[in-house]
Amino acid sequence: MTPGSSRPGEQLPGDASADETVPAREAATSSDPLDDDALSWGDERDASHVAARPVDEVPAGAVAEPQVMGSGALVAHGVLGGAFLLAAVGWLVSAGRFAYVFEAPAMTVLWRLGVGLAVLAPVAWFTASVVLVPVARVRRRLAVMVLGVLVVAPWPFVVGAFA
């Protein structure tokens, strides 16, 4: 494009560079081999060439498919989720029964903080086991949940209910 022109290959009257004008079609296509090399990705003789696997050879596990649980695993998740919910309610009821007031205000604050964390522990354990254990490991996830139900159970409530 010449200076002051509106289209490639056009020359305005009074332009001194009349013999430097290149038609638009010639400017768009270059026969310079260095330009063609810049668009080359190499071939088998190139040291940086990496051959890609054909589509047929890609293993089936390499494709990211959504994981699906069976109906039994879903029912087990629901039952254990309900058990965690009951544990949280049990800790809430136990917190009302055991409302201690200590001589030092810091001890009372720490007691109430511990009771609050005990109420949140079942929800946190269930959430962590669902988020952190992959769906492909259903048995491991269910084992972690069963262990969690035993660990975060409101034992003061359970022992007091049967005494």
C-alpha positions as CSV (number, residue, x, y, z in Angstrom):
1,M,0.0,0.0,0.0
2,T,1.5,3.3,-1.0
3,P,1.5,6.2,1.5
4,G,-1.8,8.1,1.4
5,S,-3.6,5.5,-0.8
6,S,-6.8,3.9,0.3
7,R,-6.4,0.5,-1.4
8,P,-3.4,-1.7,-2.0
9,G,-1.9,-1.2,-5.5
10,E,-3.6,2.2,-5.9
11,Q,-1.5,5.3,-6.6
12,L,-2.8,8.7,-5.9
13,P,-2.1,11.6,-8.4
14,G,1.0,13.5,-7.6
15,D,2.7,10.5,-5.9
16,A,6.4,10.5,-6.6
17,S,6.9,6.8,-6.1
18,A,5.1,5.6,-9.2
19,D,7.6,2.8,-10.0
20,E,7.5,1.4,-6.4
21,T,3.8,0.4,-6.6
22,V,3.2,-3.3,-6.2
23,P,-0.1,-4.7,-7.3
24,A,-2.3,-6.1,-4.4
25,R,-2.3,-9.6,-5.7
26,E,1.5,-9.8,-5.9
27,A,2.0,-8.3,-2.4
28,A,-0.3,-10.9,-0.8
29,T,1.5,-14.0,-2.3
30,S,5.1,-14.3,-1.5
31,S,7.5,-16.8,-3.1
32,D,10.2,-16.4,-0.5
33,P,11.1,-19.9,0.8
34,L,11.9,-18.5,4.3
35,D,8.3,-17.4,4.7
36,D,7.2,-21.0,3.8
37,D,9.6,-22.5,6.4
38,A,8.1,-20.4,9.1
39,L,4.8,-22.2,8.6
40,S,6.3,-25.6,8.5
41,W,6.0,-28.0,11.5
42,G,8.8,-30.3,10.3
43,D,8.8,-33.9,9.2
44,E,10.1,-37.2,10.5
45,R,13.8,-36.1,9.9
46,D,13.4,-33.0,12.1
47,A,14.9,-33.6,15.6
48,S,12.0,-31.8,17.3
49,H,9.3,-33.8,15.5
50,V,7.0,-35.9,17.7
51,A,4.7,-38.4,16.0
52,A,1.1,-38.3,17.3
53,R,-0.7,-41.5,18.0
54,P,-3.5,-42.4,15.6
55,V,-7.0,-41.9,17.0
56,D,-7.6,-45.7,17.0
57,E,-4.7,-46.3,19.4
58,V,-5.8,-43.9,22.2
59,P,-6.6,-46.0,25.3
60,A,-10.3,-45.9,26.4
61,G,-9.3,-44.8,30.0
62,A,-7.5,-41.7,28.6
63,V,-10.8,-40.1,27.6
64,A,-12.4,-38.2,30.4
65,E,-15.8,-39.8,30.8
66,P,-18.1,-38.9,33.7
67,Q,-18.0,-41.3,36.6
68,V,-21.4,-42.9,37.5
69,M,-22.2,-44.7,40.8
70,G,-24.5,-47.6,41.0
71,S,-27.8,-47.4,42.7
72,G,-26.6,-49.3,45.8
73,A,-23.7,-46.8,46.3
74,L,-26.2,-44.0,46.0
75,V,-28.5,-45.5,48.6
76,A,-25.5,-46.1,50.9
77,H,-24.5,-42.4,50.5
78,G,-28.0,-41.4,51.4
79,V,-28.1,-43.6,54.5
80,L,-24.6,-42.5,55.7
81,G,-25.5,-38.8,54.9
82,G,-28.6,-39.3,57.1
83,A,-26.4,-40.8,59.9
84,F,-24.1,-37.8,59.7
85,L,-27.1,-35.5,59.9
86,L,-28.4,-37.4,63.0
87,A,-24.9,-37.1,64.5
88,A,-25.0,-33.3,64.1
89,V,-28.5,-33.1,65.7
90,G,-27.2,-35.4,68.5
91,W,-24.3,-33.0,69.2
92,L,-26.7,-30.1,69.1
93,V,-29.0,-31.8,71.7
94,S,-25.9,-32.7,73.8
95,A,-24.7,-29.1,73.7
96,G,-28.0,-28.1,75.4
97,R,-27.6,-30.7,78.1
98,F,-23.9,-30.0,79.0
99,A,-23.8,-26.2,79.2
100,Y,-20.9,-25.7,81.5
101,V,-19.8,-22.4,82.9
102,F,-16.2,-22.3,84.2
103,E,-14.6,-19.8,86.6
104,A,-12.3,-18.5,83.9
105,P,-14.2,-16.9,80.9
106,A,-11.5,-18.2,78.5
107,M,-12.3,-21.7,79.5
108,T,-16.0,-21.2,78.9
109,V,-15.3,-19.7,75.5
110,L,-13.1,-22.7,74.6
111,W,-15.8,-25.1,75.8
112,R,-18.4,-23.5,73.6
113,L,-16.1,-23.4,70.7
114,G,-15.4,-27.1,71.1
115,V,-19.1,-27.9,71.3
116,G,-19.7,-25.8,68.1
117,L,-17.0,-27.7,66.3
118,A,-18.5,-30.9,67.5
119,V,-21.8,-29.9,65.9
120,L,-20.1,-29.1,62.6
121,A,-17.8,-32.1,62.6
122,P,-20.3,-34.6,61.0
123,V,-21.1,-32.2,58.2
124,A,-17.5,-31.5,57.6
125,W,-16.5,-35.2,57.6
126,F,-19.3,-36.0,55.1
127,T,-18.4,-33.1,52.8
128,A,-14.7,-33.9,52.9
129,S,-15.3,-37.6,52.1
130,V,-17.5,-36.8,49.2
131,V,-15.2,-34.1,47.8
132,L,-11.8,-35.7,48.5
133,V,-12.4,-39.4,47.7
134,P,-12.9,-39.9,43.9
135,V,-16.1,-41.5,42.6
136,A,-14.1,-44.3,41.1
137,R,-13.2,-45.5,44.7
138,V,-16.7,-46.0,46.0
139,R,-15.7,-48.7,48.5
140,R,-13.0,-46.5,49.9
141,R,-15.4,-43.6,50.2
142,L,-18.0,-45.6,51.9
143,A,-15.4,-47.0,54.3
144,V,-14.3,-43.5,55.1
145,M,-17.9,-42.5,55.8
146,V,-18.6,-45.5,58.1
147,L,-15.4,-44.6,60.0
148,G,-16.6,-41.0,60.2
149,V,-20.0,-42.0,61.6
150,L,-18.2,-43.9,64.4
151,V,-15.7,-41.1,65.1
152,V,-18.1,-38.1,65.1
153,A,-21.0,-39.9,66.8
154,P,-22.4,-37.9,69.8
155,W,-21.1,-40.4,72.3
156,P,-22.3,-38.4,75.4
157,F,-25.8,-38.4,73.9
158,V,-25.7,-42.1,72.9
159,V,-24.3,-43.2,76.3
160,G,-26.8,-41.0,78.2
161,A,-29.7,-42.3,76.2
162,F,-29.0,-45.9,77.1
163,A,-28.1,-45.3,80.8
